[in-house]
């Protein structure tokens, strides 16, 4: 072959490969931090106000499909863009939304899976098979092909993940307090009219070995690679299609708020949370990242040998104190700290919106406050070894500090010993100076580094200020807390 012709052929082949790649030119949610870790950020935000609790996502026929969670209309949303700003709004005739949780595709039709059952009390759940009819003489619509009732052989289950493999629908138990994460398969999906009052019976085909407390919220199957992906609030798991049981082949730690929807668009993995953020990872199955997290906070805690007064004045405070960067804070707001002798000194000025709510030991009622978290290990959930301190107002004598226990089903408060406070709450501002015995935080020895988070609580409404992580759930997840190193002066 002539050299020029060979070059042309190579160029055309390269262009064809790019054109066929579903991720070509599309924005990626990831920025590599290291070989094993990547920073994660949304690529879009759902703009359609009506789609306010996305819990199902699928890509079919050149468009994304989505639906809301329980109690909403039996309605699907179709959009060529991930923001759904100009989505088609399509009611499903003859259907109800008791607790729609996922979408799957079967032979070109959508399966709207009404499979949620928080209390495990439903005698049967339902899958609606629907077909899209593009606009012609009539406006675009969806037709109900079949309404398929489903029962489990061992009683009711709460499920939020659904996918089709080898032409058969599979359902994944969420494992909200159940004994295991079971995978069920439907060998047939018959319409209710053909079942004479009975239901399609699911067959248990696998048990998934996942960390304790892990709850699966969505699923999708990539037939090209034969890979199943499962979404939880903290991970994306991968299973090979020929081994849908036991340990996952790969797991990736994530932090994307309350994620409950996931799907493939070619080799691009798209997932969304109920707070409207949409994430997309190009070539996800080729990545080997152990974590995909938002950028975590970093700070230093200056250390001086001499102690000094609580009021945040003096040469040591002026020369050595460091600021804790709270995302979203105003120019007149600050939070500074310094370890002086055996005391941790803090000084803050933070604005609040609306009424400042007092905290009460009785009944462990935590009101408006600044919360400080101290930890040593990146766990999925807070443990007794992690310390949470709240500084707020008790409604009687003024400012007070409490230990906050977030490890149970309800928040518990106890008075923080070894703490002195000055300051006040007035005219929309919380101002305080605090001196806390280091032993109350770290015991006998202060470590050279530790995990830390700071967040406002009931001060700013939907978007509180915080040092590390994305939202209020970060308080309960030490793996999202930032890193602090001591800097000795």
Steps between C-alpha positions, in 0.01 A plus 500: 500500500631846413628709797249784443210256466613319815504828690148587378370158603652535848353848542154384391519205738595728787216740421254211480612372840448842654160538336387162635620572851203613712730700725676698230487870582273448801586652833632260764426516873849380592833673547778260587668563834717189505511155343230377739298813572307760300312816592130486416273787400162524324483564125138617505212585725139398441320823412144372463330597826251215475779240494588565862586154637663302221517132595513332160714568192543328165633581151287377211432613146743793506361650821517477877193385689428568867228487760429626851490295819200379699173689514558694178297478181531188281708705261820469297732776383690475170789732411790502258696705755592399854354816654145407388431872451292434187382152588190338357257428784321173433226353718477122513133409445355246741800509735549608862817617672498330838881498520675516164869426549676413173477471121618216276479422128350182355492448122475874433232564762546672834427322826385742770564306818259575784699275737564714808356371827656680796289316755512167314122489514390480135342171397635557151693766314455611138703548184347707221618426146460812289577595140585844363296629206667803337298802395314464173137584443476489879742636762774269625379257764568170672272198478457247778592163350458294817457536876688213661443418870794336677530298819805359678503136607602581859283803578523873438827680422600861450688534169634802314729349236380343174675389182449269201751227418448236231150633442393448861424759767709483819417677828751585775384516861598829662582329832339753729527289816470165321734205543667528160512673163317246286482501121171382348419411138169500310501228235168635371322835516132436440232765498256497793216422258667170413564392860144464630571683825840342552846658460831437328723325755863609529775242542792561738818455294777654708616650829724807477770540764511872581612699808261501795239770465555550128175572316469458124302786343532437122650264243579464131653231281742568214441221248804596289741416783275271700535718810246580768536826694323557830461840663485567873526818703875440542621271218469388142547122483582293192415136440588284204188373324611139547536540879210693645560395858753527779760777510498768227775495241575867573367774725543877485437723798293806406349808659217637289235575761181287484562311175208282387522479118760356261528392136744444216507715189736292290825486698400807702357439848244760611359526851285754681396589853174617648653846547497540115874456433598287199842333466654332195820296473636428154628146453407410857564127463860570397569704814661338804444775752443395859323827575321781318445774756457877506811693595553457875592783735858565608608714794776556753466539874775730633653397834664731753637398839348776712135519590313832500156637561181394327424839348699442182737789554869522565817446303470121466149520358579786265822346369424128485128421480376341177168532319278199430361549150125449499355474149239769430592732785463877458780756521408594856486138620791302638599201712854496639692268731824448690630233738657690790656289771235246595204698362338513158393859435229586250358833392212532256252739347223337298175635365169318534170527316159510665465427869792359700383175658618420852631154596373300797663218692155378595385292208835557325365775278782641286419851377700749296873440544844462354601134502866391528595139418826329601600153378798274435377252237311534172201283587177483304300599807572683825601286797542551872868589447403808296424820690237753399474833684216749458521865603167678526261667744307322774218755511558579868855596599633556148778324312576139580698210351380139477630162400280368219445129449401425138551124517142402585163548339454827689743780584609503865651796685716515812676799654863549390726526803819705501361772275478877555293720271440867434278662244139552407225453243342819370388676183554203273854426620654228721827625649703291739840431652560152638776340703479118511729269694700301243457189716123517441565459128809281465566352841853503639685577177413727209573321167714663232210466255130419520175504305282805546179658382315818591144569396219735591177336616165673458672832431467532123220272388555278196865588439687507830862610522752219524870425494497162324247288313187611315201507731367416843555127445875566517464534877420129520777386261859543620635400159386845385672693777805710417864462608659719767871508581653664805743784435724565798621856535 
